[in-house]
Amino acid sequence: MPINILMPALSPTMEKGNLAKWLKKEGEKVKPGDVIAEIETDKATMEVEAVDEGTLAKIVVPEGTADVPVNQLIAVLAGEGEDAKSAAASAGSAPAPKPAEAPKAATPEPVKAEAPKSARAAPAPATNGHGRVFSSPLARRLAKEAGIDLSRVAGSGPHGRVVARDVEGAKDGKGLKAAGAVAGAAAGAATTIAPALSDDKVRALFEPGSYEVVPHDNMRRVIAQRLTQSTQTIPHFYLTIDCVIDKLLAEREEINNTAPKNKEGKPAYKLSVNDFVVKALALALQRIPDANVSWTEGGMLKHKHSDVGVAVALPGGLITPIVRQAEGKSLSAISNELKDMVARARARKLKPQEYQGGTTAVSNLGMYGIKDFTAVINPPHATILAVGAGEERAIVRKGQVVAANVMSVTLSCDHRAVDGALGAELIGAFKALIENPVMMLV
């Protein structure tokens, strides 16, 4: 029988994708692991691997097609010994499945009453007959980090492929249905909240012809869903503090002036204030480990490392590449890593593992002259630091009014995971480090 190739879910939030390019042509042989297509998600352009072996009999969705729903039929593969023309013909006579017809595990339903565990059996993970479990690259990475044996994880992707949500469910010790139910409930909460005014009512407030409708792209839709979910499900509170950064600016200038040069005469690094902010927040979380957490209903995830995301503006949205284990990296390493990831983020070339997860984040609007602001927490984080512009202000020092460079920062906290006193300890530890940057170097 012909094998249907469906639009994969390449991230937990993906609902649609753009089929950017086919890397295999009709009639070509493919084997498991071959890259067959490039898919543009809301955040990046990613490669899709073949799961089965066979011949690409028919391309159903041509390259360049936008907004292809997850689990939509995109191509047909003729299995070993099967006639490719017959497989292609059978595909042509059958309409592509609609999103609503997708497998339940791939498009989770709301939580329903289930039979007792003894009456339920989870589907076995798909293998190629040689003991290899078919899984997505992200699922393999998550399983490796969590120490989970993929052969014990039931796959919910196309043809039983193990995907990221299956590994996340296995981390909690839950079966496939339980993980799907949780995902379905979260997705429902994010997508079923109605706006205060319907589209028609909003348009009725403006004169016809006085505006144009710019359709939302995938990135803007996902941002809207996630931030709506964050503000409605996470109890935020905010802590603001002023940091004197005279020492930081002086040491930054000295470090940059003495940076080694390469053969072209360019410095090996050029530190920004934001590089110091990332390092200081990472070290502060190590000093206040109870704040380096993520909330789950089953228990608190207390992280060993400080994985700090940095918000990067993109046309029509934003993305948050993550500096992993930032507490152990030098300022120059953080600086160069961020420059590389920011460039690739703007070219939509980041891999999912480079922007998914993390333990906290930094949002810096100082370059726009913003004095202070509050930022929305990006789950699964429990905190985010909003950084304003450094500016010369009058302060009182030993009874004397003097001028100093001051930067205001605001810490947003998830009150379920971080209480007021704990948040105050964290932002206090950050202030101590950012005002005395030499402490970051020892």
VOZASE-648559 format. One line per field, with one value per residue (C-alpha): residue number from 1; chain; z, x, y. Coordinates in steps of 0.2 Angstrom, whole numbers. Example, Ala and Ser with C-alpha at 12.3 -4.5 7.8 and 13.67 -1.06 7.14 Angstrom:
2
pos: c(1/2)
unit: c(A/A)
pz: c(39/36)
px: c(62/68)
py: c(-22/-5)
***
This chain:
442
pos: c(1/2/3/4/5/6/7/8/9/10/11/12/13/14/15/16/17/18/19/20/21/22/23/24/25/26/27/28/29/30/31/32/33/34/35/36/37/38/39/40/41/42/43/44/45/46/47/48/49/50/51/52/53/54/55/56/57/58/59/60/61/62/63/64/65/66/67/68/69/70/71/72/73/74/75/76/77/78/79/80/81/82/83/84/85/86/87/88/89/90/91/92/93/94/95/96/97/98/99/100/101/102/103/104/105/106/107/108/109/110/111/112/113/114/115/116/117/118/119/120/121/122/123/124/125/126/127/128/129/130/131/132/133/134/135/136/137/138/139/140/141/142/143/144/145/146/147/148/149/150/151/152/153/154/155/156/157/158/159/160/161/162/163/164/165/166/167/168/169/170/171/172/173/174/175/176/177/178/179/180/181/182/183/184/185/186/187/188/189/190/191/192/193/194/195/196/197/198/199/200/201/202/203/204/205/206/207/208/209/210/211/212/213/214/215/216/217/218/219/220/221/222/223/224/225/226/227/228/229/230/231/232/233/234/235/236/237/238/239/240/241/242/243/244/245/246/247/248/249/250/251/252/253/254/255/256/257/258/259/260/261/262/263/264/265/266/267/268/269/270/271/272/273/274/275/276/277/278/279/280/281/282/283/284/285/286/287/288/289/290/291/292/293/294/295/296/297/298/299/300/301/302/303/304/305/306/307/308/309/310/311/312/313/314/315/316/317/318/319/320/321/322/323/324/325/326/327/328/329/330/331/332/333/334/335/336/337/338/339/340/341/342/343/344/345/346/347/348/349/350/351/352/353/354/355/356/357/358/359/360/361/362/363/364/365/366/367/368/369/370/371/372/373/374/375/376/377/378/379/380/381/382/383/384/385/386/387/388/389/390/391/392/393/394/395/396/397/398/399/400/401/402/403/404/405/406/407/408/409/410/411/412/413/414/415/416/417/418/419/420/421/422/423/424/425/426/427/428/429/430/431/432/433/434/435/436/437/438/439/440/441/442)
unit: c(A/A/A/A/A/A/A/A/A/A/A/A/A/A/A/A/A/A/A/A/A/A/A/A/A/A/A/A/A/A/A/A/A/A/A/A/A/A/A/A/A/A/A/A/A/A/A/A/A/A/A/A/A/A/A/A/A/A/A/A/A/A/A/A/A/A/A/A/A/A/A/A/A/A/A/A/A/A/A/A/A/A/A/A/A/A/A/A/A/A/A/A/A/A/A/A/A/A/A/A/A/A/A/A/A/A/A/A/A/A/A/A/A/A/A/A/A/A/A/A/A/A/A/A/A/A/A/A/A/A/A/A/A/A/A/A/A/A/A/A/A/A/A/A/A/A/A/A/A/A/A/A/A/A/A/A/A/A/A/A/A/A/A/A/A/A/A/A/A/A/A/A/A/A/A/A/A/A/A/A/A/A/A/A/A/A/A/A/A/A/A/A/A/A/A/A/A/A/A/A/A/A/A/A/A/A/A/A/A/A/A/A/A/A/A/A/A/A/A/A/A/A/A/A/A/A/A/A/A/A/A/A/A/A/A/A/A/A/A/A/A/A/A/A/A/A/A/A/A/A/A/A/A/A/A/A/A/A/A/A/A/A/A/A/A/A/A/A/A/A/A/A/A/A/A/A/A/A/A/A/A/A/A/A/A/A/A/A/A/A/A/A/A/A/A/A/A/A/A/A/A/A/A/A/A/A/A/A/A/A/A/A/A/A/A/A/A/A/A/A/A/A/A/A/A/A/A/A/A/A/A/A/A/A/A/A/A/A/A/A/A/A/A/A/A/A/A/A/A/A/A/A/A/A/A/A/A/A/A/A/A/A/A/A/A/A/A/A/A/A/A/A/A/A/A/A/A/A/A/A/A/A/A/A/A/A/A/A/A/A/A/A/A/A/A/A/A/A/A/A/A/A/A/A/A/A/A/A/A/A/A/A/A/A/A/A/A/A/A/A/A/A/A/A/A/A/A/A/A/A/A/A/A/A/A/A/A/A/A/A/A/A)
pz: c(0/-3/12/15/20/30/35/51/67/69/86/100/94/75/67/49/39/22/11/5/-5/-11/-10/-18/-35/-40/-45/-33/-20/-2/14/32/38/20/20/8/11/19/29/35/53/62/68/56/41/45/36/36/36/28/40/28/13/-4/-20/-20/-31/-30/-23/-18/-11/-23/-16/-12/-5/11/27/24/40/51/45/28/15/5/-4/-7/-5/-14/-3/-8/-23/-26/-43/-41/-54/-46/-29/-37/-46/-30/-21/-35/-33/-14/-7/5/23/32/48/57/50/57/70/87/94/82/85/103/109/125/141/142/154/150/153/168/163/163/148/138/128/121/103/101/94/76/71/54/58/64/81/77/83/71/80/76/79/93/101/101/109/122/126/127/139/150/150/142/132/115/113/128/122/112/96/91/75/57/56/75/74/92/92/106/114/117/126/137/142/146/157/168/169/159/145/128/131/146/138/123/134/143/127/120/136/134/115/118/132/120/104/111/120/111/108/117/100/85/69/61/76/76/57/59/70/55/39/24/14/28/32/24/31/33/36/51/47/57/68/74/77/88/97/100/107/118/126/128/137/148/154/157/166/174/189/186/198/195/204/198/204/198/195/194/179/180/184/170/157/162/162/146/137/144/139/121/119/124/114/103/84/71/54/47/61/68/87/93/102/106/122/124/140/136/137/155/158/152/162/178/177/174/189/200/197/203/219/221/214/221/208/194/191/180/186/182/190/196/204/202/190/198/185/187/174/169/151/147/132/124/115/97/86/69/55/62/78/89/94/109/106/121/128/136/153/152/170/165/149/148/143/126/123/127/116/100/103/104/88/78/84/82/64/60/69/57/43/50/51/70/75/87/101/100/104/114/132/143/161/160/147/145/135/132/125/131/113/109/124/135/153/160/156/161/150/148/154/141/147/154/162/179/176/163/165/156/154/151/144/154/157/167/183/199/214/232/238/256/257/241/225/211/193/189/175/180/172/178/176/180/185/180/191/190/208/207/207/214/229/232/244/233/218/228/232/214/207/222/217/199/205/215/200/187/198/202/186/191/202/185/180/196)
px: c(0/6/13/6/18/10/14/24/22/40/37/24/15/15/-2/3/18/25/32/47/56/56/74/68/59/45/53/68/72/72/77/74/84/85/81/66/59/61/47/45/37/32/50/63/66/68/73/61/68/60/53/50/60/53/51/43/28/19/21/4/8/20/34/30/13/9/-1/-2/-10/-1/-6/-11/-6/9/16/15/28/28/34/47/42/27/24/26/14/0/4/3/-13/-21/-16/-23/-40/-41/-43/-30/-35/-42/-35/-50/-47/-29/-25/-31/-13/-7/-22/-26/-44/-50/-48/-62/-66/-55/-56/-46/-27/-29/-41/-30/-15/-3/3/20/34/37/53/61/63/81/78/78/64/58/59/61/78/70/62/79/88/75/75/94/94/81/89/73/74/65/60/49/40/24/24/10/17/14/16/19/34/40/39/43/26/28/45/38/24/36/46/30/28/12/5/2/-16/-13/1/-10/-25/-14/-8/-25/-31/-17/-20/-39/-35/-24/-36/-53/-53/-64/-58/-68/-75/-78/-69/-85/-88/-71/-72/-89/-80/-70/-76/-75/-59/-50/-40/-32/-33/-15/-18/-9/6/10/23/10/-3/8/14/-4/-9/6/6/-13/-11/3/-6/-22/-14/1/-1/12/20/34/49/59/76/89/107/121/132/147/159/151/153/171/176/167/176/193/189/184/199/211/202/214/214/213/222/211/213/196/193/189/174/165/155/138/129/117/131/134/115/114/129/123/106/113/125/111/100/114/115/96/93/75/71/78/63/48/30/21/5/15/29/42/56/72/85/104/109/105/99/95/84/87/72/76/64/60/49/31/36/50/61/71/87/94/112/113/123/127/133/149/153/164/157/166/159/141/144/150/136/123/129/129/111/104/110/103/87/84/88/76/89/88/85/71/83/91/75/64/65/77/75/73/74/80/70/81/73/86/92/76/77/64/67/58/44/36/38/27/33/37/32/40/50/46/54/59/70/65/80/78/91/106/105/114/103/106/108/112/129/135/123/129/119/130/128/128/124/108/99/81/77/60/58/42/39/27/19/15/34/42/36/39/53/62/60/67/82/85/84/95/108/107/110/125/133/129/135/151/155/172/162/157/175/180)
py: c(0/18/27/45/58/71/89/86/96/102/112/110/126/123/122/127/128/134/120/130/117/99/91/75/73/61/44/46/33/38/29/33/49/56/75/76/94/111/118/136/136/152/153/145/135/117/101/86/68/53/40/26/18/18/29/46/42/59/76/82/99/109/119/137/132/142/138/119/112/100/82/88/75/82/67/49/36/19/5/-7/-18/-7/2/20/25/14/23/40/36/30/46/56/48/52/69/76/74/89/94/88/71/70/56/60/60/72/84/82/83/90/80/66/53/37/19/11/9/-10/-7/4/0/13/11/3/15/13/4/0/-19/-17/-10/8/19/32/49/67/76/86/71/62/77/79/60/61/76/67/50/42/26/30/12/14/29/27/38/49/56/50/31/30/42/48/67/80/80/61/63/77/66/52/64/66/47/48/38/44/48/58/68/72/77/89/96/97/106/119/121/124/137/146/146/146/163/175/193/207/212/201/206/212/224/231/234/242/256/262/270/257/261/269/254/238/221/213/194/187/175/160/169/183/170/159/175/180/163/161/178/177/160/168/183/173/158/165/176/190/202/214/221/236/241/254/249/261/255/267/253/242/255/258/240/236/250/244/226/231/242/228/214/204/207/194/194/207/218/216/213/195/202/218/217/225/230/216/203/209/208/190/184/193/185/168/170/177/162/151/161/160/143/142/155/145/135/130/127/111/105/89/98/111/109/115/118/115/127/145/144/163/167/184/192/197/208/201/208/205/197/191/175/171/162/154/155/137/136/154/154/145/155/170/187/186/168/175/190/180/166/179/189/172/167/184/184/167/171/186/174/162/149/144/126/123/118/135/144/132/129/139/144/163/177/195/208/224/240/251/254/262/275/266/270/255/243/226/210/195/179/166/148/137/151/158/175/188/203/219/231/249/262/267/286/299/303/313/301/304/297/300/314/322/324/317/312/293/281/272/258/253/234/226/207/199/183/169/170/151/147/163/172/191/189/176/187/202/191/187/205/210/197/203/221/216/208/221/235/226/217/211/198/190/187/177)
***
